[in-house]
Amino acid sequence: MIRSWGLLIGTCSTLVALALTGPQAKAGDRPKLEIGIDRSNMGTEWTLAPPGEPNVYPFNGPYNGPGVFEARRKAVFDGIARMHVQWFRDGFGANTPDGIKLFVDMVNQVHARDMKMLAVVGGHPDDFDKKDYIDPKTSGCEWGAYPLSKINLARLEQRVRGYFDALKQAAVTVDAFEIGNETDLYCNDADMPKSSEFAAHHWQWFLSKDQVHAFVAGYAPFLATYARLIRDYFPAAKIITFGMSNPTGNSAALIQALASFPDESAKTFDYTSLVDGYGSHIYLSSMTTLYMINRATTQLSEQGALLPHLQQKPIWITEWNESASVFWTGRKWYFQPASRDGIKLDLNQADAKGAFLAMTRAEVISAFQEKVIANLRSMPNPVNIGYLFYYSYDSAAKSAICDTTAFNTSRNIKGTCFSGAIDPVTGNLLPDVASAITAAH
């Protein structure tokens, strides 16, 4: 969950020049947009307590109390189900028997609530030799890093079969798989340049052919191994590429290179033939609604122009949020206390052009759905966006920058910012936010 930095690289006036070329499907031929919710670590025992979760039972119950952990999991899944979304997204947990059991249970919980499961799958330290580990001091990454090109695919296959065999034994299926998570970031794949190099290039795409080749040389066999296993165990499941963090707004050049790359026999192969779509993450800078719309529209249009076979393989936006980018842009919270019709609300800023008035979080979410996603899907040459997952159900982060907001002061909360769909006091859905997230379907 590290995302794209919100720096302006274009405006709506540039979009005609960025429109897709070549044969296009008609906008009216598109299936309906499908909506999902992210909630990380449901396959582990992490982050199932305040402040991310509300300070009410079962979340404030004894952590090891009888039945408390199970009750916490059930409460989260029940809350997500109340949003009536079609999909839930999370990944594998620990590489242990208990981790496998928790994942199987998670898929069962999701299906029991009439949702489909998108599983994020990737590498694990057990898949690598210790000598290939780059420690935190050297890498600058909290947990260290590994180059994906050094992964032991035999170990990977053995580990993944442990999960897949357990799913098969339980007669449980997974509906879709996302192969990797933000592997366009160095900390998730050390075959990529470090973030400091992106910063030195002012967050503009700079990778040479050799650097792109280095990435694809690691990712292509990794993707092929997962695709083979998934087709063996779950032939009907959808497969998508990793969720691009898009550190320059557009990592689609990495996916484009997959379409023509040597396979094990040195023959050129289209690795995108192994997938049904492309993952992307969109974290919006919402200081003004106009900026958000311009930035997101440009970013998705540029991706659409590069992604191979886009009309047959839609973009899956598997993470998006209107607020969370504030934590790496170094700005103040986008939504500040203000009065509207005598009511104290948290609003972003009106733009200088007067295109959009100041808006609440829910209103910005609705604007993104309507002015970005719906518009791109309905253009004469549409950008094929098929899936939209909000990150996340109960998103929260330790920070004092929200202490003076109407949201926090009305709840007497300090030291935490909330950018999810629930009230951190009661655990109930925030009606306006939840409604805006799901309005598109």
C-alpha positions in Angstrom: 0.0 0.0 0.0 2.5 2.6 -1.1 1.1 4.6 -3.9 1.6 7.3 -6.5 3.0 10.7 -5.5 0.5 13.5 -6.3 2.5 15.8 -8.5 0.8 17.6 -11.4 1.9 16.3 -14.8 -1.1 17.4 -16.9 -4.5 18.8 -17.1 -7.8 17.9 -18.7 -6.8 20.0 -21.7 -4.1 17.5 -22.6 -6.3 14.5 -22.7 -7.3 14.6 -26.3 -3.6 14.2 -27.2 -3.4 11.3 -24.9 -6.5 9.5 -26.2 -6.0 5.9 -27.1 -5.4 5.0 -30.7 -6.3 1.9 -32.7 -9.5 -0.2 -32.7 -11.7 0.5 -29.7 -14.8 -1.0 -28.2 -17.8 1.2 -27.9 -18.5 2.7 -24.5 -22.0 1.1 -24.5 -20.4 -2.4 -24.9 -18.7 -2.1 -21.5 -19.8 -4.4 -18.6 -20.9 -2.5 -15.5 -18.1 -1.3 -13.3 -17.6 -3.7 -10.4 -16.8 -2.3 -6.9 -14.6 -3.8 -4.2 -13.2 -3.0 -0.8 -9.6 -3.6 0.5 -8.9 -4.6 4.0 -5.3 -5.7 4.6 -4.0 -8.4 6.9 -7.3 -10.3 7.5 -5.1 -13.4 7.0 -3.0 -12.4 10.0 -3.6 -11.2 13.6 -2.4 -7.6 12.8 -4.4 -4.4 13.0 -7.6 -5.8 14.5 -7.5 -3.4 17.4 -7.9 0.4 18.1 -7.2 3.0 16.7 -7.6 1.4 13.2 -10.7 -0.4 14.6 -13.3 1.3 16.8 -12.9 1.4 20.5 -15.8 -1.0 21.1 -16.2 -4.7 21.6 -14.9 -7.0 20.2 -12.0 -4.8 19.0 -11.2 -3.5 22.5 -11.7 -6.9 24.1 -8.7 -8.8 25.6 -6.5 -9.6 22.6 -6.1 -13.2 23.5 -9.6 -13.5 25.1 -11.7 -16.6 24.2 -13.3 -16.0 20.8 -12.3 -12.3 20.6 -10.1 -12.7 17.6 -12.7 -14.6 15.7 -15.3 -12.0 16.7 -13.1 -9.2 15.4 -12.8 -10.9 12.0 -16.5 -11.6 11.8 -17.3 -8.0 12.7 -15.0 -6.6 9.9 -16.5 -8.9 7.3 -20.0 -8.1 8.4 -19.3 -4.4 8.2 -17.9 -4.7 4.7 -20.9 -6.8 3.6 -23.2 -4.0 4.7 -21.7 -1.9 1.9 -23.0 -4.4 -0.7 -19.8 -4.4 -2.7 -19.0 -7.2 -5.1 -15.4 -7.8 -4.3 -13.0 -8.1 -1.3 -9.2 -7.9 -1.7 -6.5 -9.1 0.6 -3.5 -11.5 0.4 -1.8 -14.5 1.9 -0.7 -14.4 5.6 2.2 -16.2 7.2 3.8 -19.2 5.6 2.6 -21.5 8.3 -0.2 -24.0 8.8 -2.1 -21.4 10.8 -1.6 -18.8 8.1 -3.0 -21.1 5.5 -6.0 -21.9 7.7 -6.7 -18.2 8.2 -6.6 -17.6 4.4 -9.0 -20.4 3.7 -11.3 -19.1 6.4 -11.1 -15.6 4.9 -12.2 -16.8 1.5 -15.0 -18.7 3.1 -16.1 -15.6 5.1 -16.0 -13.5 1.9 -18.1 -16.0 -0.1 -20.6 -16.5 2.7 -21.4 -12.8 2.4 -22.0 -13.0 -1.4 -18.7 -11.3 -2.3 -15.9 -12.4 -4.6 -12.3 -12.7 -3.6 -9.4 -11.0 -5.2 -6.2 -12.5 -3.6 -3.0 -10.5 -3.8 -0.1 -13.0 -4.1 3.6 -12.4 -4.3 7.0 -13.4 -3.1 8.0 -14.3 0.5 11.3 -14.3 2.2 11.2 -18.1 2.3 11.4 -18.0 -1.6 14.8 -16.4 -1.6 18.4 -17.3 -0.5 19.5 -15.3 2.5 22.5 -14.0 0.5 20.1 -12.0 -1.7 18.5 -10.1 1.1 19.3 -6.4 1.1 19.1 -5.2 4.7 17.1 -2.1 5.8 20.2 0.1 6.3 21.4 -0.6 2.8 18.0 -0.7 1.0 16.3 2.1 3.0 13.2 -0.2 3.2 11.6 -0.9 6.6 11.7 -4.7 6.1 14.6 -4.8 3.7 14.3 -5.9 0.1 14.9 -8.7 -2.4 15.4 -8.5 -6.2 12.6 -10.5 -7.8 15.1 -11.8 -10.3 16.7 -13.8 -7.5 13.5 -15.6 -6.4 13.7 -19.4 -6.3 10.7 -20.4 -8.3 10.7 -24.0 -7.0 10.4 -22.7 -3.5 7.7 -20.3 -4.5 5.8 -23.1 -6.1 6.1 -25.4 -3.1 4.8 -22.6 -0.8 1.9 -21.6 -3.0 0.8 -25.3 -3.5 0.4 -25.5 0.3 -2.2 -22.7 0.1 -3.8 -24.0 -3.1 -4.0 -27.6 -1.8 -5.7 -26.4 1.4 -8.2 -24.4 -0.7 -8.9 -27.5 -2.9 -9.3 -29.8 0.1 -11.8 -27.3 1.6 -13.7 -27.1 -1.7 -13.0 -23.3 -1.8 -12.1 -21.3 -4.9 -10.6 -17.9 -5.4 -12.2 -15.7 -8.0 -9.2 -13.6 -9.0 -5.5 -13.2 -8.3 -3.3 -10.1 -8.5 0.3 -11.2 -9.1 2.5 -9.0 -7.0 1.8 -5.8 -5.1 3.4 -2.5 -6.3 6.5 -4.3 -7.7 7.3 -1.1 -9.5 8.7 0.1 -6.2 12.3 -0.8 -5.1 11.2 -2.0 -1.7 8.9 -4.6 -3.3 11.3 -5.5 -6.1 14.9 -4.4 -5.8 15.4 -4.8 -9.6 13.7 -1.4 -9.8 15.5 1.9 -9.1 15.3 3.3 -5.7 12.6 6.0 -4.9 15.5 8.5 -4.4 16.3 8.1 -8.1 12.7 8.8 -9.1 12.8 11.9 -6.9 16.0 13.0 -8.6 14.2 12.8 -11.9 11.3 14.9 -10.5 8.9 11.9 -10.5 9.1 11.6 -14.3 9.6 8.4 -16.1 13.3 7.9 -16.8 14.0 4.1 -17.0 16.3 3.0 -19.7 15.6 0.0 -21.9 18.1 -1.9 -19.8 16.3 -1.0 -16.6 13.0 -2.0 -18.0 14.6 -5.3 -19.2 15.9 -6.0 -15.7 12.5 -5.6 -14.2 10.7 -7.8 -16.8 13.5 -10.5 -16.6 12.5 -10.9 -12.9 8.7 -10.4 -13.2 7.9 -12.4 -16.3 8.9 -15.9 -15.0 7.4 -15.0 -11.6 4.1 -14.2 -13.4 4.3 -17.3 -15.5 4.8 -19.6 -12.5 1.8 -18.1 -10.7 -0.3 -18.3 -13.9 0.5 -21.9 -14.5 -0.4 -22.8 -10.9 -3.6 -20.8 -10.9 -4.8 -22.3 -14.2 -4.1 -25.8 -12.8 -6.0 -25.3 -9.5 -8.6 -22.6 -10.4 -9.0 -22.5 -14.2 -11.9 -20.0 -14.1 -10.1 -17.5 -11.9 -9.1 -14.1 -13.3 -5.5 -13.2 -13.3 -4.2 -9.6 -13.3 -0.8 -8.0 -13.2 0.6 -6.4 -10.0 -1.1 -3.2 -8.8 1.2 -0.5 -10.2 2.1 2.1 -7.6 2.9 4.5 -10.6 5.6 6.5 -8.9 5.7 8.8 -11.9 2.0 8.5 -12.6 2.5 5.8 -15.1 4.4 2.5 -14.8 2.6 0.9 -17.7 5.8 0.9 -19.7 6.8 -2.1 -17.6 3.6 -4.0 -18.5 4.0 -3.0 -22.2 7.5 -4.6 -22.2 5.9 -7.9 -21.0 4.1 -8.2 -24.4 7.3 -9.0 -26.2 9.9 -10.7 -24.1 12.0 -13.9 -24.5 10.7 -17.0 -22.7 12.7 -19.9 -21.3 13.4 -21.1 -24.8 14.6 -17.6 -25.9 11.5 -17.2 -28.1 9.7 -13.9 -28.0 6.5 -14.4 -26.0 3.6 -12.1 -25.0 3.4 -12.5 -21.3 0.3 -10.4 -21.2 -1.5 -13.4 -22.8 -1.3 -15.0 -19.4 -3.5 -12.3 -17.7 -7.1 -11.0 -17.9 -6.3 -7.5 -16.8 -3.9 -5.0 -15.3 -3.6 -3.8 -11.7 -3.2 -0.1 -10.9 -3.3 2.0 -7.7 -4.6 5.5 -7.7 -4.0 7.7 -4.6 -5.5 11.1 -5.2 -4.2 14.5 -4.1 -7.5 16.2 -3.2 -6.4 19.7 -2.1 -8.8 20.9 -4.8 -11.3 18.7 -6.7 -10.2 20.1 -10.0 -6.6 19.1 -9.4 -7.7 15.6 -8.4 -9.9 15.2 -11.5 -7.1 16.5 -13.8 -4.4 14.4 -12.3 -6.4 11.1 -12.1 -7.7 11.5 -15.6 -4.3 12.2 -17.1 -2.7 9.3 -15.1 -5.3 6.7 -16.2 -5.4 8.0 -19.8 -1.6 7.6 -20.0 -1.8 4.1 -18.6 -4.5 3.2 -21.1 -2.4 4.4 -24.0 0.4 1.9 -23.2 -1.3 -1.2 -21.8 -1.5 -4.0 -24.4 -4.8 -5.3 -25.6 -6.6 -3.0 -23.3 -10.0 -3.5 -24.8 -9.9 -7.2 -24.0 -8.0 -6.8 -20.7 -9.4 -4.1 -18.4 -7.7 -2.0 -15.8 -8.4 -3.1 -12.3 -7.9 -0.2 -9.9 -7.2 -2.4 -6.9 -6.4 0.4 -4.5 -7.7 4.0 -4.5 -8.3 6.6 -1.9 -9.0 10.4 -1.9 -7.1 11.3 1.3 -4.2 8.9 2.1 -1.7 10.5 -0.3 -1.3 13.3 2.2 1.0 11.2 4.3 3.7 11.1 1.6 3.1 14.5 -0.1 3.9 16.2 3.2 0.9 18.4 3.0 -1.7 19.3 5.6 -4.9 17.2 5.7 -6.9 18.0 2.5 -10.2 18.5 4.4 -10.2 21.3 6.9 -13.0 22.5 9.2 -15.4 25.0 7.6 -19.0 26.1 7.8 -21.6 25.4 5.1 -25.2 26.5 5.7 -24.4 26.8 9.4 -23.1 23.3 9.7 -19.5 22.6 10.6 -17.9 20.3 8.0 -14.5 19.3 6.8 -14.0 20.6 3.2 -11.2 20.7 0.7 -10.4 24.0 -1.1 -12.3 25.5 -4.0 -10.1 25.9 -7.0 -9.0 29.3 -8.3 -10.9 28.8 -11.6 -14.2 28.3 -9.8 -14.8 24.9 -11.5 -15.6 23.2 -8.2 -16.7 24.5 -4.8 -15.1 23.2 -1.6 -16.2 19.5 -1.0 -16.4 16.9 1.7 -14.6 13.6 1.4 -17.8 11.9 0.2 -18.4 14.6 -2.4 -14.8 14.2 -3.7 -15.3 10.4 -3.9 -18.5 11.0 -5.9 -16.7 13.5 -8.2 -13.9 10.9 -8.8 -16.5 8.3 -9.7 -18.4 10.6 -12.0 -15.9 13.0 -13.5 -13.0 10.5 -13.9 -14.1 6.9 -14.0 -17.5 7.3 -15.7 -16.1 9.9 -18.1 -13.2 7.7 -19.1 -15.4 4.7 -19.6 -17.8 6.6 -21.8 -15.4 8.5 -24.0 -15.6 7.8 -27.8 -12.3 5.9 -27.4 -12.9 4.7 -23.8 -10.3 3.7 -21.2 -11.3 0.2 -20.3 -11.6 0.4 -16.5 -13.6 -2.5 -15.2 -13.0 -2.7 -11.4 -12.6 -0.2 -8.6 -11.4 -1.2 -5.1 -11.5 1.4 -2.3 -8.5 1.3 0.2 -9.7 0.7 2.7 -12.7 -0.2 4.9 -11.2 1.1 8.1 -8.1 3.0 7.0 -6.3 5.0 9.7 -2.9 6.4 10.4 -1.1 7.9 13.4 -0.8 11.6 12.8 -1.7 14.9 14.6 -2.6 16.7 11.3 -6.3 15.8 11.7 -6.6 16.9 15.3 -8.5 20.1 14.5 -10.8 18.7 11.9 -14.5 18.7 12.6 -14.5 14.9 12.3 -11.9 14.4 15.0 -13.0 17.2 17.4 -16.7 16.0 17.3 -15.4 12.6 18.4 -12.7 13.8 20.8 -10.0 12.0 18.9 -6.4 13.2 18.7 -3.3 11.7 17.1 -5.0 9.6 14.4 -6.4 10.4 10.9 -9.2 8.3 9.4 -9.7 7.8 5.7 -11.9 4.7 5.7 -15.6 4.0 5.5 -16.4 3.5 9.2 -17.0 5.7 12.3 -14.0 5.0 14.6 -16.1 5.4 17.7 -19.2 3.3 16.9 -17.8 1.1 14.1 -20.9 1.9 12.0 -20.6 2.9 8.4 -20.2 6.6 7.6 -23.4 6.8 5.4 -22.2 9.5 3.0 -18.8 7.9 2.4 -20.1 4.4 2.1 -22.8 5.5 -0.3 -20.3 7.5 -2.4 -17.9 4.5 -2.7 -20.6 2.1 -3.9 -22.7 4.5 -6.0 -21.1 3.5 -9.3 -22.7 0.1 -9.2 
